[in-house]
Amino acid sequence: MSVSLTYLGGASEVGRVGAVLEGPDGRLLLDYGLQPDDPPKHPLPAPDVDALLLTHAHLDHCGLVPDVASRGTPIVSTPVTAELAERMAQDTLRVSEIENYPRPFHPTAIDDLVRNSRPSKPGRVEYRGGFEFGMHNAGHIPGAVMFDFPQQEFLFTGDIHTVDTQLTRAVKPKPCKTLAIESTYGGREHPKRGEVESELVDSIEDVVNSGGKVVLPSFGLGRSQELLMLTKDLGFEVWLDGMGRDIARILQKHPGSIRDARAMNQAFKSTNFVKYGRQRTAALNGDIIVTTSGMLNGGPVLHYLSKLRNDSSSAVFLTGYQVPGTNGHLLKETGKIRLERDPTSPSFELHCQSRSFDLSGHAGHSQIVDFINKCNPEKVILYHGDNREAFAEDLKDYDLVLPNENEPIPID
């Protein structure tokens, strides 16, 4: 029996990633996430596997891992990803209850996740399901890794970034014969990150020095902490609200997963943390508020925008991708926001300033192509993208595969 890779989700779309790697002696599940839409979308049901290999702790890759762990399946990840995945699972159940979504897994599955966690680190060789594999830094968020299968000369990237960020070191290419790589930004490029960071800092200074407040909607994992590091030396009063506070505590326990742990800790020491709802009044008297959710779909950010939306001296600066249909996308397209979670609720004009800054944690189109060329594979499998065809010309010299869900792809 040859080795094959079959996607359960996330092949022809961004999100809900899950893929089964099957060989003559067993099978592995690579990621198993959900798409946090309204309502959330799930991949195809996962079969029983010998282990689940988790690239990182974003919901579209880890959201349904507790369900697999509840079967007694070992979950292999970096130590920081293991802790982050537990926190993300807790938040998933909390949001499901608030939004009245069906629970994606039983609450006891979080205990199963912790009990069946098998943390590993880059540099170690692991054996599961008849496969030998190792981990390599992916550069996406702290703890994110690629999985390398040397016997098959196969590399599975998860999400990658090819430039250093405040939090992470850039991914390094790994020679392989078959490369399964994310394609989130097919047909789209990123501006130079250093220039974007400088522009954002300058814009924040302009607003605060003019007497306004700056709200920075952000994802709780990764972006929140990065923004604290970017603003730590400005001399302003900075507040952090939402899940980012818990994530910060976890990251402090794993300094090896951070590019500059000292700078991160300095940023946390100079940050005010919102622990109780009544502290949000104090945050509004500060200068900068970093808060969830990154796409404005609920979370404390709606409270702050309801208070500042008519203040023309204040600003909301978006720093992440805004999925169509989200409140953040509505703001970008129309200048309006909904102040309630309900997507049918009325929208209101936002009279404070609003701008977008590209601080993506994913590689852009040309960065993906350059990474592929340096890996020098024979076969390239593009997944986790909705514009994969944009790579056709740049990758014409490779055996290019654009998989669909539930279609086995031979690996060797």
HELIX and SHEET records of a PDB file:
HELIX    1   1 LEU A   59  CYS A   62  1                                   4    
HELIX    2   2 VAL A   65  ALA A   69  1                                   5    
HELIX    3   3 PRO A   79  GLU A   99  1                                  21    
HELIX    4   4 THR A  108  ARG A  115  1                                   8    
HELIX    5   5 ARG A  193  ASN A  209  1                                  17    
HELIX    6   6 ARG A  223  THR A  231  1                                   9    
HELIX    7   7 GLY A  244  GLN A  252  1                                   9    
HELIX    8   8 PRO A  255  SER A  257  5                                   3    
HELIX    9   9 ALA A  261  LYS A  269  1                                   9    
HELIX   10  10 GLY A  277  GLN A  279  5                                   3    
HELIX   11  11 ARG A  280  LEU A  284  1                                   5    
HELIX   12  12 VAL A  301  LEU A  308  1                                   8    
HELIX   13  13 ASN A  327  THR A  334  1                                   8    
HELIX   14  14 HIS A  365  CYS A  375  1                                  11    
HELIX   15  15 ARG A  388  PHE A  391  5                                   4    
SHEET    1   A 7 SER A 117  PRO A 119  0                                        
SHEET    2   A 7 ILE A  75  SER A  77  1                                        
SHEET    3   A 7 ALA A  51  LEU A  53  1                                        
SHEET    4   A 7 GLY A  26  TYR A  32  1                                        
SHEET    5   A 7 GLY A  18  GLY A  23 -1                                        
SHEET    6   A 7 SER A   4  GLY A   9 -1                                        
SHEET    7   A 7 ILE A 409  PRO A 410 -1                                        
SHEET    1   B 7 GLU A 126  ARG A 128  0                                        
SHEET    2   B 7 PHE A 131  ASN A 137 -1                                        
SHEET    3   B 7 VAL A 145  PHE A 149 -1                                        
SHEET    4   B 7 PHE A 154  PHE A 156 -1                                        
SHEET    5   B 7 THR A 178  GLU A 182  1                                        
SHEET    6   B 7 LYS A 379  TYR A 383  1                                        
SHEET    7   B 7 ASP A 399  VAL A 401  1                                        
SHEET    1   C 6 THR A 271  PHE A 273  0                                        
SHEET    2   C 6 VAL A 238  ASP A 241  1                                        
SHEET    3   C 6 ILE A 288  THR A 291  1                                        
SHEET    4   C 6 VAL A 214  PRO A 217  1                                        
SHEET    5   C 6 ALA A 315  LEU A 318  1                                        
SHEET    6   C 6 GLN A 353  SER A 356  1                                        
SHEET    1   D 2 LYS A 336  ARG A 338  0                                        
SHEET    2   D 2 SER A 347  GLU A 349 -1                                        
END                                                                             
